Amino acid sequence: MTTETQKPASSNVDLDEMVAAADTGARSPFGFQGKLLVSIAAAWSLFQLWIASPLPFVFGFGVFNAAEARSIHLTFALVLAFMAYPAFKSSPRTRIPIPDWIIGLGAAICASYLYFFYAQLAQRPGAPITQDVVIGVLGLILLLEAARRALGPPLVIIASIFIAYSLLGPHMPGLLAHRGVSVNGLINHQWLTSQGVFGIALGVSTSFVFLFVLFGALLDKAGAGNYFIKVAFSMLGHMRGGPAKAAVVASGMTGLISGSSIANTVTTGTFTIPMMKRVGFSAEKAGAVEVSSSVNGQIMPPVMGAAAFLMVEYVGISYVEVIKHAFLPAVISYIALIYIVHLEALKANMKGLPSNNPVRPLLNKVIGFMTGIILLMVLSFAVYYGLGWIKPILGDATPWFVAVVLAVVYVALLKIGSNYPELELDDPNSDVITLPQTRPTVMVGLHYILPVVVLVWCLMVERLSPGLSAFWATVFMIFTMLTQRPIIAYFRGRSKPADDLKEGVYDLWNGLVAGARNMIGIGIATATAGIVVGAVSQTGVGLVLADVVEVLAMGNLMLILLLTALLSLVLGMGLPTTANYIVVSALMAPVVVMLGQQNGLLVPLIAVHLFVFYFGIMADVTPPVGLASFAAAAVSGGDPLRTGFQAFYYSLRTAALPFLFIFNTDLLLIDVTFGQGIVIFIVATIAMLIFAAATQGYMLTRNRWYETILLLLIAFTLFRPGYWMDKIHDPYQSVPPSQFSEALGKVDPGSYLRVQIAGEDDFGDPMTTFRLIPVPGGDTGEERMENLGLELFVDGDRAFVDMVTFGSLAADIGFDFDQEIIEISAPVDRWAKEWMWIPGFLLFGLIYMMQKRRREKQEQSLQSATA
């Protein structure tokens, strides 16, 4: 498969420079400076691999605690930022000026201060000396300068505002005033402890994010990125509007290993956008499809633009749980985008590209597909239960056995792939002739799937930490890069072992350098965003913000969510996804949870974090600062703003999903069984396709205005059937507070009571809020109350908390002495909310029949006109 790239003569945008400027640094020095730059980058990658591996504990040296590792991590990031990112547009790109060397050295001293003086700092906690303060002040200034170079002014401005807010607290107006922080206190909190710059965000970047970014870089350098694009085009390119559908799938697969929407847009868009234009898409629509699919790559597990690992720390749940909750919305969003592309193709009566696959009956295709699925399932069960049987027998030798089996499978897949033509790199300037055949294309690169399997296995089955899982996957990836060329060459009968091994080493070196350079921006972003997190924890501005938002939203939760979404979009227009998520989640996530509780909506914390994350990535699409849209327009030759608005229009489904899973947490697979999850996935996918048809104004034919309204209503009903069921029948009945124990005894264990309580908050101010009480086990209400860890004092119809057992479930929920129970709501038996799907589907069937009849009449009229 080959493609042509149609760039306008007036466009002098160098796409490689655009990606470099946004992700890896726009400077590429020559000679010794260039070698030093890439050597430091490679050293950073090797350092991260070292601390993630078991080797430091095996050899007894090179063991770093969390603070020391974060210090070295930031040192590498700062040095590379000043080396790779020019200070100004006029600064040289091919050499590193002397001032940058001096600034980089100063930044290295400040960042590594915690490593070299860790013991002394540990002996004087909270009491910094003059030397500490000087280093901290310089460190903050240099960090902000590195952020300005790598990420632009917005994050610097935000971090500076929070520093100023910390220092000028007593001079702030009204609600915003606080007692203020001294310079010594600020530096101690922000630079010398794990509360600010060297906090959780930088810790996640050090422990998890780097290894996943490195793994993706190695996978791409090994040829997996090109493989994913080829597979997508071979399978979908011949369909109606096929190149656009292939672009969505290719960007989704690339998004699995890439944390950058801009790099994803350029990498896949260079091939996909010209082909979309070839089958009839306008330049703006072709760019918008690529932008929408590339940006959505950041919501795809397992990396999710580094946010998945931050959620582990901020939400306090396991990585596997984060992936489980994030998986369904991401897949639904991608399926809907494919459908949007299909609708665009229907509107314009587009065709696909000529297929090179042999013609096979539909039944044979279905049988072949199902056979493949069944064989994959059988293989999965055999591996899973086979290892379960082998582990007790082999004991500590099991990893060696698994390694040998994996190596055998790897060599076997290379042997299979060698029987098919090699995947050649595309020439963007040549014409498209035919698409590659699916079977040879898939078979020749099956070994690229093995490192991903290793990663998923370690994460999901072995339940290793994300960092250790990424380490083992990266080790296997390194093994693959070093061996794939010699082994493939041997099987193809053209073996030159020394040359092949040398090319593999060269690919590995480039992968180590690329992984580190891709991490510069993320490392700087997490450190700088840590300033905001540190200011929030030091000044208590989060509680102030809650009051401000509550006043602005007038206590209305929907307005609170809209304000949060708007804030995420505005911040995201200038911040990278990771920094945006850190800032907004630190500021707004606790506010939404708190105000939701006070307004009777008990929102899980993971739902709120996903909410702000989704709107953060929407900023990469949204004009006027949607960088991914500018990158796509540079490829397509279209107008960047029109591309951005079109991409935003395509991404409406992504903007709708967060509101839906806030109010219906079934979409996040919270408290649902496996069977329920399958049903929810099917119905939610259908609902999103209906929503896409409504927003695109087209299903079987062009919608009439009332059909669009009805389709939106149907989609809402399928997404949130509980809304209508609640109107028909209240899900709860009110129970007098004095009958708390009796209410516990009457409901089934595992269900929930909603309890409204009144008391005082942490600052002694009166507050009223709601709590969701899981009903504990026990035969009677008294036993369940005891298991809950709660004792009440009943005075007539009123009930007060008399005692809360330390460490009990009641204490974890938030009960405290002297709180008053205002109201108890117990669940009642009623029809399942899913019954509301039936009228929704019936109404959809009616609209479908109306459009089908209208389309048939249109086709008959067209045939009559042509006859």
C-alpha positions, -999 to +999 in steps of 0.1 A: +000+000+000+013+034-009-001+068-005+003+103-017+005+134+006-011+165-008+004+195+009-003+230-003+026+249-018+020+277+007+024+254+037+060+254+049+051+235+081+076+208+088+056+180+105+086+165+122+095+199+136+059+203+148+060+170+167+095+178+180+085+213+192+055+198+211+068+165+223+106+159+220+122+193+218+128+214+187+166+215+190+188+189+171+224+199+177+252+185+157+286+170+166+296+165+202+266+184+216+242+162+197+259+131+209+258+143+244+221+151+242+211+117+229+235+100+254+219+118+283+185+108+270+196+071+266+211+072+301+178+084+315+160+055+299+186+030+313+183+046+348+145+042+347+149+005+336+174-001+364+152+013+392+122-006+379+140-039+378+148-064+406+185-060+398+193-033+425+181-057+452+198-087+436+232-070+434+228-049+466+236-015+451+219+013+432+188+011+454+170+044+456+141+054+478+111+073+463+125+108+471+159+100+456+145+085+425+121+115+419+151+138+424+172+121+397+142+118+374+136+155+376+173+162+371+173+143+338+141+161+327+153+196+335+188+191+319+172+177+287+146+204+287+172+232+286+193+212+260+164+202+237+140+232+239+153+266+227+145+296+248+130+317+220+120+313+184+151+331+174+174+308+194+196+284+175+183+249+167+215+232+157+236+240+187+232+246+224+243+281+235+265+285+265+238+302+287+216+271+283+245+249+295+249+271+326+211+271+333+209+234+327+238+228+352+221+250+377+188+232+373+206+198+377+221+210+410+188+222+423+169+191+413+195+167+426+198+185+459+173+161+475+194+132+464+227+144+476+215+160+509+187+136+516+201+125+550+207+161+562+172+172+551+157+142+569+173+154+601+158+189+599+122+184+587+102+216+585+132+237+594+151+247+562+184+265+565+194+294+542+211+270+517+179+250+514+158+281+507+182+294+481+183+261+463+145+259+465+139+294+451+163+288+422+148+254+416+113+268+413+124+296+390+143+272+367+115+246+367+091+273+356+115+284+328+118+247+317+080+245+317+078+277+296+101+263+270+087+228+269+050+235+274+044+272+268+033+300+291-001+287+304+012+262+330+038+287+341+012+314+346-011+290+366+017+278+388+030+313+394-005+324+404-007+296+430+027+305+444+016+342+447-016+330+463+003+311+489+025+340+498-001+368+497-029+349+515-037+377+540-040+403+512-065+383+492-102+395+490-130+380+511-135+343+506-100+338+491-081+351+521-060+328+542-033+333+569-005+332+543+027+312+540+063+324+546+090+320+519+107+294+541+074+276+546+067+277+509+101+263+499+099+236+525+065+225+513+071+229+476+107+218+471+120+199+502+091+176+509+069+152+489+039+176+490+047+199+461+071+195+431+084+161+443+049+149+451+026+121+439+025+134+403+062+133+398+063+100+417+039+085+392+060+099+363+091+083+378+076+049+387+051+041+360+047+066+332+083+067+319+084+029+314+051+029+295+062+057+273+095+039+267+077+007+259+056+025+233+086+042+218+105+009+214+074-008+200+071+019+174+108+019+165+105-019+161+079-014+133+047-019+152+033+015+143+036+008+106+022-027+112-009-013+129-016+011+101-012-016+074-035-040+092-062-014+097-061-005+060-060-041+048-091-049+068-112-017+064-098+002+034-122-013+009-154-004+028-175+027+021-153+055+033-128+028+042-097+049+047-114+070+073-125+039+092-090+025+089-077+058+102-099+055+133-088+019+140-051+026+133-051+057+156-068+036+182-042+009+181-014+035+180-031+052+210-025+021+230+012+027+229+014+065+224+007+092+250+007+120+225-022+131+205-001+153+182+025+126+175-004+102+168-021+126+145+011+131+124+023+095+125-009+080+112-023+111+095+006+113+070-008+081+055-045+082+063-054+118+055-045+117+018-063+085+014-094+099+030-093+128+005-089+103-023-123+087-016-142+120-012-135+136+022-128+173+022-094+184+036-111+196+068-131+165+074-102+142+066-081+161+092-109+162+117-114+124+115-077+119+122-077+144+150-108+129+167-094+094+165-059+104+176-070+125+206-093+096+216-062+074+218-055+091+251-086+077+267-077+042+256-062+019+283-036+009+293-017+043+291-044+069+288-019+098+283-003+089+317-035+097+336-043+061+344-013+059+368-021+092+384-057+080+390-043+050+409-027+074+434-053+101+435-084+078+437-068+051+458-078+021+437-057-005+418-045+000+383-066-029+371-097-012+386-088+020+367-085+001+335-118-017+341-137+016+347-121+034+317-124+006+292-161+007+282-164+044+275-133+044+254-144+015+233-179+029+228-164+062+218-143+046+191-171+025+178-192+056+175-165+074+156-163+046+131-201+050+127-198+088+123-173+081+095-198+056+079-226+082+080-203+108+064-196+083+036-233+075+032-241+112+029-216+117+001-221+083-015-184+075-011-167+043-021-138+024-007-104+018-022-099-013-045-094-044-024-067-069-031-083-096-009-096-128-027-134-128-030-150-151-004-186-158+004-199-139+035-206-173+052-170-183+048-158-150+062-181-154+093-170-189+098-133-179+095-137-151+119-155-172+145-130-200+141-102-175+149-121-162+180-127-197+193-090-207+187-079-176+205-102-184+235-091-220+236-054-208+235-061-183+263-078-208+285-050-234+279-023-208+288-041-195+318-050-229+333-019-245+321+003-221+340-020-225+370-012-262+369+025-257+362+032-231+389+028-255+419+050-281+402+079-258+390+078-233+418+105-207+415+115-221+381+082-211+365+094-178+352+123-195+334+099-220+319+075-193+308+104-174+292+115-204+272+079-210+260+076-173+251+108-174+231+097-206+213+063-189+204+082-158+193+105-177+170+075-197+156+056-164+148+087-150+130+089-183+110+053-179+101+057-143+091+087-151+070+065-170+046+048-138+036+061-106+019+077-081+041+059-049+051+076-021+032+075+015+045+051+036+025+062+063+001+038+092+008+044+107-026+033+078-048-002+069-060-024+044-044-028+012-065-043-015-042-046-022-006-025-049+010-041-083+015-054-089+050-040-123+057-004-117+047-004-083+064-017-097+097+006-128+097+038-110+089+038-089+122+021-112+147+052-111+169+045-075+177+015-086+197+036-106+221+051-077+241+016-063+245+004-098+257+033-099+282+023-064+295-014-073+298-006-107+314+016-092+340-009-065+348-042-085+347-032-120+356+000-119+376-012-086+392+023-071+392+027-034+397+023-013+366+060-004+368+072-039+371+048-051+344+060-024+320+096-034+329+091-070+318+073-060+287+101-036+279+127-063+285+109-086+260+106-056+236+144-051+238+149-088+231+126-085+201+144-055+187+178-072+190+167-105+175+139-100+150+161-088+121+187-117+123+160-144+128+138-131+100+168-127+077+178-163+085+143-176+077+143-157+045+176-170+034+196-138+033+213-138+067+240-113+076+241-117+114+265-089+122+248-063+100+213-074+112+223-073+148+239-039+143+206-026+128+188-040+158+211-022+182+207+010+163+169+007+165+172+000+202+194+030+208+169+052+188+140+038+209+158+046+242+165+081+230+130+086+217+114+073+249+134+097+270+128+127+247+090+119+247+091+121+285+107+155+288+074+173+286+056+149+308+083+150+335+083+188+335+045+189+334+040+166+364+066+185+385+052+219+376+016+208+382+029+196+416+032+233+426-006+237+422-012+205+442+011+217+469-005+251+471-040+235+474-028+213+503-009+241+520-035+269+518-068+250+518-079+267+486-098+236+476-125+243+503-126+280+493-131+269+457-159+247+467-177+277+482-171+298+451-183+271+428-214+264+449-222+301+449-218+304+411-237+272+405-264+280+431-261+245+444-272+229+411-251+199+404-255+201+367-242+236+367-213+225+389-204+198+363-208+223+334-184+248+352-160+219+358-161+209+322-156+245+311-126+249+334-111+217+321-115+229+285-101+263+292-071+250+311-065+223+286-062+248+258-028+257+271-018+227+292-007+192+281-032+165+291-012+152+320-008+186+336-044+196+329-056+164+346-034+170+377-045+206+381-082+202+375-085+170+395-067+187+424-090+217+422-123+204+411-127+166+418-131+170+456-154+199+450-177+179+427-178+150+451-185+172+481-212+193+465-227+161+450-230+146+484-246+178+497-271+178+469-280+141+472-260+127+443-233+103+456-207+103+428-178+078+429-145+095+429-132+076+399-162+089+379-153+125+387-116+120+378-126+104+345-150+134+340-122+160+343-098+139+323-122+135+293-127+173+291-090+179+294-083+159+263-111+176+245-089+207+246-065+192+221-094+193+196-111+226+206-102+258+187-085+281+189-056+262+205-062+227+194-027+217+185-037+183+171-060+201+147-031+224+135-010+193+129-037+175+109-043+207+089-006+208+080-010+174+065-044+179+048-038+214+035-071+224+051-079+254+073-068+247+109-098+264+126-124+247+104-106+214+110-108+221+147-145+229+147-152+198+126-132+177+150-150+191+179-183+183+162-172+147+157-161+146+193-195+155+208-199+119+217-167+122+239-182+153+255-215+135+263-200+104+278-187+120+310-221+135+319-237+101+313-214+081+335-216+106+363-253+099+365-252+063+355-221+046+369-230+013+352-211+026+322-180+025+343-188-011+353-192-001+389-210-028+410-221-048+379-217-085+372-199-098+341-233-106+324-247-072+332-215-057+319-220-074+285-256-062+283-246-026+293-219-026+267-243-037+239-270-013+249-247+017+255-230+011+222-264+012+204-273+043+224-241+060+213-246+051+177-281+066+179-267+097+195-241+099+167-269+096+141-288+124+158-259+148+160-248+141+124-284+146+112-283+113+092-292+077+098-306+058+068-314+091+052-313+128+063-331+133+096-361+155+099-359+179+128-383+159+150-364+127+143-332+142+156-350+152+188-365+118+192-332+101+185-316+122+212-344+112+236-340+075+227-302+077+233-307+094+267-333+067+276-309+038+267-280+055+285-299+065+316-331+044+320-332+051+358-341+087+351-376+078+337-381+049+362-374+073+391-402+096+377-426+066+377-416+051+410-394+066+437-364+042+443-364+050+480-389+053+508-384+076+537-378+060+571-378+080+604-343+086+618-353+068+650-358+036+630-323+034+616-317-001+631-350-015+619-343-001+583-309-019+584-326-052+593-352-051+566-331-045+535-309-071+518-272-073+527-251-057+500-277-030+492-275+006+503-292+031+526-291+068+518-287+088+549-288+126+552-268+139+582-262+173+597-232+183+617-200+204+615-172+202+589-135+201+597-135+239+603-165+239+627-189+253+601-224+237+599-229+214+570-256+190+556-246+161+534-256+126+523-239+093+529-244+060+511-244+032+537-236-004+525-257-028+545-234-051+564-240-087+572-260-098+602-293-115+611-309-086+628-308-048+626-289-046+659-262-070+647-258-050+614-256-017+634-229-033+655-210-045+624-214-010+609-196+004+640-223+029+648-243+037+680-272+062+681-288+082+708-326+084+700-346+113+714-382+109+703-382+110+665-347+125+664-315+104+663-279+115+670-246+097+665-235+087+700-204+067+692-184+056+662-161+026+665-125+035+655-115+020+622-151+008+615-171+011+583-191+039+598-159+058+605-147+053+570-180+066+556-176+098+576-199+095+606-188+115+636-199+121+672-229+143+677-240+144+641-278+143+636-295+118+613-319+140+593-334+114+569-331+078+560-340+065+526-343+028+522-345+010+488-379-004+477-389-032+454-398-019+420-394-028+384-358-029+371-349+004+354-339-016+323-376-020+315-374+015+302-353+003+273-384-014+257-402+019+248-369+033+237-363+005+213-399+006+201-396+043+193-363+037+175-379+010+154-406+034+144-381+060+133-361+033+115-391+022+095-400+058+086-365+065+073-363+032+055-396+039+037-383+074+028-350+061+016-367+035-007-388+063-022-357+084-028-339+054-045-370+048-067-371+084-077-334+084-085-338+052-106-368+068-125-348+099-132-318+080-145-340+058-166 
